[in-house]
Amino acid sequence: MKRITLILATLLLSTIAVKADEQQPIYIVDGIETPFDVVRQIVATDIESLTVVRDPAAIAQYNVNGDTSNGIIVISLRAED
């Protein structure tokens, strides 16, 4: 299961990098709104979980500023050893 999650995270981040010219979703990494340039530098093996939030009610709980029409990507990183 972790391998599948890793593959999906890698594919998602790669797809986001390709679509950099389009309107981006809002990224939240470990609870902090994070610019796309920083998200692109995350190594897939450092990701504990990745959630795509599209439901307006779910988006509202994050209290973010900006255009949320493309959803929010919530990334939790693995704790450092």
Protein Blocks (a to p, Z undefined) as FASTA:
>chain_A
ZZmmmmmmmmmmmmmmmmmmpccddddeehiacdfklmmmpcfklpmbdcddfbfklmmm
nopgdjfknopadddddddZZ
